[in-house]
Amino acid sequence: MAALVFGLSFFWFFRWAGRAAERRFKERIHALKVGSFEVVRAERLWGFVKGLSRLLRFLFFLGLFYFYAEFVLRRFPWTRGFANSMLEWVTDPLRVIGSEIVAYLPKLAFLLVLGLVVFYALKLIKIFFHGVEHGAVSLSGFDPDWAKPTFDIVRIMVVAFALVVAYPYIPGSQTAAFKGISIFLGVIVSLGSTSAVSSIFAGYTIIYRRAFKLGDRIQVGEYLGDVIHKTLLATYLRTLKHETVVVPNSLILGSNLVNYSTLAATENLILHTTVGIGYETPWRQVEAMLLQAAERTPRILKKPEPFVLQKSLGDFAVTYEINVYCDKPREMIRIYTDLHRNILDVFNEHGVQIMTPAYVADPAIAKWVPKERWFEPPAKGQGE
């Protein structure tokens, strides 16, 4: 009973001392800073102090329990031998651990030196590739966008080489248990990361192929959008509807990719659309109307000039294609909409029927809209 009271007294004492220390010293602990950069926040420092105090309190009570148990066991003849061996249970592991640590010190020194060499080697390599990425270092035929992924590859190779060198010096590396666990983990990783590894290799392949970069408008299969983020596993697209689509890089590598932005700034992007017009309409008139519709469309470049191609002579109609130039791929959908509207207006103004895609027989009434019907309700007229 006295021991229980003694232990509870110490417990409440430690709690009281902890609260008193918190009230007295918590506000005096400030963040650890280097210049204006906050290395460790004050809350984390105080958390470390509290954790250390809990550890000391635990060790104190553990020692208290040990001495109490030894004292009690020594009181009885049939447990006295057990009490004598308790000290060996505590000291033998500590002695073995201490001897192993002393014997391991040369290997530990080697690992520390190896770690420092690898750490500063990676620092130098990172500085070099950072200079390549920002143009401070120029390499012939090496795209600056390749700097970061190349650094990642070199870093993995350096770390892998360091691990191979350090492996014999790791405690227990020569035991059968360590080797068995290593093989087991290797099998688990290889079985569970097949798709991830293929996506990572696809990501590096895409980067070195310079298929696209951030901000480009691309189309992968059914997905059309702007590249907003790239990782080794996937590419993030923002669609025209402001949806975020995550496309695995393995899918991109195995699909046809259209990049609308690569040549738009230097050679311009050609937008095109087709119409089918009957043989009774002169082709010169059709081409003139298509060029007139292109001239009315905003955001289309005047130079180079738009042009018309006759794509095919079909069974019922001639297929014409109007081609226009633009240098802003992100506006291509709006340009297409305006171009289609102007084509409809121009052909309606001249009473020419658009027969796309085809027809079976001539309709009783021509399929075109006269100008007086352009603004029938609920459409609003010009200037309204």
C-alpha positions as CSV (number, residue, x, y, z in Angstrom):
1,M,0.0,0.0,0.0
2,A,2.8,2.3,0.9
3,A,4.5,1.6,-2.5
4,L,1.3,2.4,-4.3
5,V,0.9,5.7,-2.4
6,F,4.6,6.5,-3.1
7,G,4.1,5.8,-6.8
8,L,1.0,7.9,-7.1
9,S,2.7,10.7,-5.3
10,F,5.5,10.7,-7.9
11,F,2.9,10.5,-10.7
12,W,1.0,13.5,-9.4
13,F,4.3,15.3,-8.8
14,F,5.4,14.9,-12.4
15,R,2.0,16.1,-13.7
16,W,2.2,19.2,-11.5
17,A,5.8,19.9,-12.5
18,G,4.9,19.5,-16.2
19,R,2.0,21.9,-15.9
20,A,4.1,24.4,-14.0
21,A,6.9,24.2,-16.6
22,E,4.4,24.7,-19.4
23,R,3.0,27.8,-17.8
24,R,6.5,29.1,-17.1
25,F,8.6,28.2,-20.1
26,K,6.2,27.6,-23.0
27,E,5.9,31.2,-24.0
28,R,9.7,31.7,-23.7
29,I,10.4,29.0,-26.4
30,H,10.8,30.7,-29.8
31,A,11.1,29.2,-33.3
32,L,14.5,28.2,-34.5
33,K,15.4,30.5,-37.4
34,V,18.2,31.0,-39.9
35,G,17.9,34.6,-41.0
36,S,14.2,35.0,-41.9
37,F,13.7,31.4,-42.6
38,E,11.9,29.4,-39.9
39,V,13.6,26.0,-39.6
40,V,11.6,24.6,-36.6
41,R,8.4,26.1,-35.3
42,A,8.0,26.9,-31.6
43,E,5.2,24.4,-31.3
44,R,7.4,21.6,-32.6
45,L,10.2,22.6,-30.2
46,W,7.8,22.5,-27.2
47,G,6.4,19.2,-28.5
48,F,9.9,17.8,-28.5
49,V,10.5,19.0,-24.9
50,K,7.2,17.4,-23.8
51,G,8.0,14.1,-25.5
52,L,11.5,14.1,-23.8
53,S,9.9,14.7,-20.4
54,R,7.4,11.9,-21.0
55,L,10.3,9.5,-21.9
56,L,12.2,10.5,-18.7
57,R,9.1,10.0,-16.6
58,F,8.5,6.5,-18.2
59,L,12.1,5.5,-17.5
60,F,11.9,6.7,-13.9
61,F,8.7,4.7,-13.2
62,L,10.2,1.7,-15.0
63,G,13.3,1.9,-12.7
64,L,11.1,2.4,-9.7
65,F,9.1,-0.7,-10.6
66,Y,12.2,-2.7,-11.1
67,F,13.7,-1.8,-7.7
68,Y,10.3,-2.4,-6.0
69,A,10.0,-5.8,-7.7
70,E,13.5,-6.8,-6.7
71,F,13.0,-5.7,-3.1
72,V,9.8,-7.7,-2.8
73,L,11.2,-10.8,-4.4
74,R,14.2,-10.8,-2.2
75,R,12.0,-11.0,0.9
76,F,11.0,-14.6,0.2
77,P,13.5,-17.5,0.0
78,W,11.8,-19.2,-2.9
79,T,11.9,-16.0,-5.1
80,R,15.3,-14.8,-4.1
81,G,17.1,-16.6,-7.0
82,F,14.6,-15.0,-9.4
83,A,15.4,-11.6,-7.9
84,N,19.1,-12.2,-8.3
85,S,18.7,-13.0,-12.0
86,M,16.6,-9.9,-12.8
87,L,19.7,-7.7,-12.9
88,E,21.2,-10.0,-15.5
89,W,18.1,-9.8,-17.6
90,V,18.6,-6.0,-17.8
91,T,22.4,-5.8,-18.0
92,D,23.0,-8.7,-20.4
93,P,21.0,-7.1,-23.3
94,L,22.6,-3.7,-22.6
95,R,26.1,-5.3,-22.6
96,V,25.5,-7.1,-25.8
97,I,24.1,-4.0,-27.5
98,G,27.0,-1.9,-26.2
99,S,29.6,-4.4,-27.5
100,E,27.8,-4.7,-30.9
101,I,27.8,-0.9,-31.2
102,V,31.5,-0.7,-30.4
103,A,32.3,-3.4,-32.9
104,Y,30.1,-1.7,-35.5
105,L,31.8,1.8,-35.1
106,P,34.3,1.3,-38.1
107,K,31.4,0.3,-40.4
108,L,29.3,3.2,-39.1
109,A,32.1,5.6,-39.9
110,F,32.3,4.3,-43.4
111,L,28.6,4.7,-43.9
112,L,28.7,8.3,-42.6
113,V,31.6,9.2,-44.9
114,L,29.7,7.5,-47.8
115,G,26.6,9.4,-46.9
116,L,28.4,12.7,-46.9
117,V,30.1,12.1,-50.2
118,V,26.8,11.1,-51.8
119,F,24.9,14.1,-50.3
120,Y,27.4,16.7,-51.6
121,A,27.7,14.9,-54.9
122,L,24.0,15.2,-55.4
123,K,24.2,18.8,-54.4
124,L,26.7,19.5,-57.1
125,I,24.8,17.6,-59.7
126,K,21.6,19.5,-58.8
127,I,23.4,22.8,-59.1
128,F,24.6,21.8,-62.6
129,F,21.2,20.7,-63.9
130,H,19.6,23.8,-62.3
131,G,21.9,25.9,-64.4
132,V,21.1,23.9,-67.5
133,E,17.3,24.3,-66.8
134,H,17.6,28.1,-66.4
135,G,20.1,28.7,-69.3
136,A,23.2,29.4,-67.2
137,V,24.8,26.2,-68.6
138,S,24.4,25.4,-72.3
139,L,24.6,21.9,-73.7
140,S,24.5,21.4,-77.4
141,G,21.4,19.4,-78.4
142,F,20.1,19.2,-74.8
143,D,16.7,20.7,-74.3
144,P,16.4,22.7,-71.0
145,D,13.1,20.9,-70.3
146,W,15.1,17.7,-70.0
147,A,17.2,19.0,-67.1
148,K,14.9,18.0,-64.2
149,P,14.0,14.5,-65.4
150,T,17.6,13.8,-66.2
151,F,18.6,14.9,-62.7
152,D,16.0,12.6,-61.3
153,I,17.5,9.7,-63.3
154,V,21.1,10.6,-62.3
155,R,20.0,10.9,-58.7
156,I,18.4,7.4,-58.7
157,M,21.6,6.0,-60.2
158,V,23.9,7.6,-57.7
159,V,21.7,6.5,-54.8
160,A,21.4,3.0,-56.2
161,F,25.2,2.8,-56.5
162,A,25.7,4.1,-53.0
163,L,23.3,1.5,-51.7
164,V,25.2,-1.3,-53.5
165,V,28.4,0.0,-51.9
166,A,26.8,0.4,-48.4
167,Y,25.0,-3.0,-48.4
168,P,27.8,-5.1,-46.9
169,Y,28.2,-2.5,-44.1
170,I,24.5,-2.6,-43.0
171,P,24.0,-4.4,-39.7
172,G,22.6,-7.9,-40.4
173,S,22.9,-7.7,-44.2
174,Q,24.7,-11.0,-44.3
175,T,22.1,-12.9,-42.4
176,A,19.6,-15.2,-44.0
177,A,16.6,-13.4,-42.5
178,F,17.7,-10.0,-44.0
179,K,18.2,-11.6,-47.4
180,G,14.8,-13.3,-47.2
181,I,13.0,-10.1,-46.3
182,S,14.8,-8.3,-49.1
183,I,13.7,-10.9,-51.7
184,F,10.1,-10.8,-50.3
185,L,9.9,-7.0,-50.5
186,G,11.3,-7.1,-54.0
187,V,8.7,-9.6,-55.2
188,I,5.9,-7.5,-53.6
189,V,7.1,-4.3,-55.2
190,S,7.6,-5.9,-58.6
191,L,4.1,-7.5,-58.6
192,G,2.3,-4.4,-57.3
193,S,4.0,-1.7,-59.4
194,T,3.8,-3.1,-62.9
195,S,1.4,-0.4,-64.2
196,A,3.1,2.3,-62.2
197,V,6.5,1.4,-63.7
198,S,5.1,1.4,-67.2
199,S,3.6,4.8,-66.6
200,I,6.8,6.1,-65.2
201,F,8.8,4.9,-68.3
202,A,6.1,6.4,-70.5
203,G,6.4,9.7,-68.6
204,Y,10.1,9.8,-69.3
205,T,9.6,8.8,-72.9
206,I,7.1,11.6,-73.4
207,I,9.4,14.2,-71.9
208,Y,12.4,13.3,-74.1
209,R,10.2,13.2,-77.2
210,R,9.1,16.7,-76.4
211,A,5.5,15.8,-77.2
212,F,4.1,18.7,-75.3
213,K,4.8,21.1,-72.5
214,L,2.8,23.0,-69.8
215,G,0.1,25.2,-71.4
216,D,-0.1,23.4,-74.7
217,R,-3.5,22.5,-76.1
218,I,-3.5,18.8,-77.0
219,Q,-5.9,16.0,-77.9
220,V,-5.4,12.5,-76.7
221,G,-8.1,10.2,-78.0
222,E,-11.4,11.8,-77.0
223,Y,-9.8,14.2,-74.6
224,L,-9.1,17.8,-75.8
225,G,-7.7,20.3,-73.3
226,D,-4.8,22.3,-72.0
227,V,-1.9,20.7,-70.1
228,I,-2.0,22.1,-66.6
229,H,0.3,19.6,-64.8
230,K,2.7,16.8,-65.6
231,T,4.0,14.0,-63.5
232,L,5.8,10.8,-64.3
233,L,2.6,8.8,-63.8
234,A,0.0,11.0,-65.5
235,T,-0.8,14.2,-67.3
236,Y,-3.6,16.6,-66.2
237,L,-5.7,18.3,-68.8
238,R,-8.2,21.1,-68.3
239,T,-11.0,20.6,-70.9
240,L,-13.0,23.2,-72.7
241,K,-15.7,22.6,-70.1
242,H,-13.3,23.4,-67.2
243,E,-13.1,19.7,-66.3
244,T,-9.8,18.2,-65.0
245,V,-9.0,14.9,-66.8
246,V,-6.1,12.7,-65.5
247,V,-4.7,10.8,-68.4
248,P,-2.1,8.0,-67.6
249,N,1.1,8.5,-69.5
250,S,1.0,4.9,-70.7
251,L,-2.3,5.8,-72.4
252,I,-0.7,8.9,-74.0
253,L,2.3,6.8,-75.3
254,G,0.0,4.2,-76.8
255,S,-2.4,6.8,-78.5
256,N,-2.2,9.3,-81.2
257,L,-1.5,12.7,-79.7
258,V,-2.3,16.0,-81.5
259,N,-0.5,19.1,-80.3
260,Y,-2.2,22.3,-81.5
261,S,0.3,24.7,-79.8
262,T,3.8,23.5,-81.0
263,L,3.9,25.3,-84.3
264,A,1.1,27.8,-83.7
265,A,3.5,30.6,-82.6
266,T,5.9,30.2,-85.5
267,E,4.1,28.6,-88.5
268,N,0.5,29.2,-87.3
269,L,-2.3,26.7,-87.0
270,I,-4.6,25.9,-89.9
271,L,-8.3,25.5,-89.0
272,H,-10.5,24.0,-91.6
273,T,-14.1,23.0,-92.2
274,T,-16.0,21.4,-95.1
275,V,-19.3,22.0,-96.9
276,G,-21.1,20.0,-99.6
277,I,-22.5,22.1,-102.4
278,G,-24.5,20.9,-105.5
279,Y,-23.1,20.7,-109.0
280,E,-25.5,23.4,-110.2
281,T,-23.6,26.0,-108.2
282,P,-20.4,27.4,-109.9
283,W,-17.3,26.4,-108.0
284,R,-15.9,29.9,-108.3
285,Q,-19.0,31.3,-106.6
286,V,-18.7,28.8,-103.7
287,E,-15.0,29.6,-103.2
288,A,-15.7,33.3,-103.2
289,M,-18.5,32.8,-100.6
290,L,-16.2,30.7,-98.3
291,L,-13.5,33.3,-98.5
292,Q,-16.0,36.0,-97.7
293,A,-17.2,34.1,-94.7
294,A,-13.5,33.7,-93.5
295,E,-13.0,37.5,-94.0
296,R,-15.9,38.2,-91.7
297,T,-14.6,35.9,-88.9
298,P,-12.6,37.7,-86.2
299,R,-9.3,36.3,-84.7
300,I,-8.4,34.9,-88.1
301,L,-5.0,36.0,-89.5
302,K,-5.1,38.0,-92.7
303,K,-1.6,36.8,-93.6
304,P,-1.2,34.1,-94.8
305,E,-4.5,34.4,-96.6
306,P,-7.3,31.8,-96.3
307,F,-7.6,29.3,-99.1
308,V,-10.2,26.8,-100.4
309,L,-9.6,23.2,-101.5
310,Q,-12.0,21.0,-103.4
311,K,-11.8,17.8,-101.5
312,S,-13.9,15.5,-103.6
313,L,-16.4,15.2,-106.4
314,G,-19.1,13.2,-104.7
315,D,-22.2,11.5,-106.2
316,F,-24.5,14.4,-105.3
317,A,-22.3,17.3,-104.2
318,V,-18.8,18.8,-104.4
319,T,-17.0,18.9,-101.1
320,Y,-15.2,22.2,-100.4
321,E,-12.8,22.9,-97.6
322,I,-12.1,26.4,-96.3
323,N,-8.7,26.7,-94.5
324,V,-7.8,29.7,-92.3
325,Y,-4.8,30.6,-90.2
326,C,-4.7,31.4,-86.5
327,D,-1.9,31.8,-83.9
328,K,-4.0,31.3,-80.7
329,P,-4.9,27.6,-80.4
330,R,-6.9,28.2,-77.2
331,E,-9.4,30.2,-79.2
332,M,-9.9,27.6,-82.0
333,I,-13.3,26.5,-80.8
334,R,-14.6,30.0,-80.8
335,I,-13.1,30.6,-84.2
336,Y,-14.8,27.5,-85.5
337,T,-18.1,28.7,-84.2
338,D,-17.8,32.2,-85.7
339,L,-16.6,30.7,-89.0
340,H,-19.6,28.3,-89.2
341,R,-22.0,31.1,-88.4
342,N,-20.5,33.3,-91.2
343,I,-20.7,30.5,-93.7
344,L,-24.4,30.0,-93.0
345,D,-25.0,33.7,-93.3
346,V,-23.1,34.1,-96.6
347,F,-24.7,31.1,-98.2
348,N,-28.2,32.2,-97.1
349,E,-27.5,35.7,-98.4
350,H,-26.8,34.3,-101.9
351,G,-29.6,31.6,-101.8
352,V,-27.2,28.7,-102.1
353,Q,-28.2,25.4,-100.4
354,I,-25.6,23.6,-98.3
355,M,-26.1,19.9,-99.0
356,T,-23.7,18.5,-96.3
357,P,-23.3,15.6,-96.0
358,A,-25.5,14.4,-98.9
359,Y,-29.1,14.0,-100.1
360,V,-31.2,11.4,-101.8
361,A,-33.4,13.7,-104.0
362,D,-33.9,17.4,-104.7
363,P,-36.3,18.8,-102.1
364,A,-39.5,20.6,-103.1
365,I,-38.2,23.7,-101.4
366,A,-34.6,24.7,-101.3
367,K,-33.0,24.3,-97.9
368,W,-31.7,27.9,-97.3
369,V,-33.0,30.7,-95.1
370,P,-33.7,34.1,-96.7
371,K,-32.4,37.2,-94.9
372,E,-35.8,38.4,-93.7
373,R,-36.2,35.3,-91.6
374,W,-32.8,35.5,-89.9
375,F,-34.1,37.1,-86.7
376,E,-37.4,35.3,-86.2
377,P,-38.5,35.0,-82.5
378,P,-37.0,34.4,-80.1
379,A,-33.8,35.6,-81.9
380,K,-33.1,39.3,-81.6
381,G,-32.3,41.5,-84.5
382,Q,-29.2,43.5,-85.0
383,G,-28.9,46.5,-82.7
384,E,-31.6,45.1,-80.3
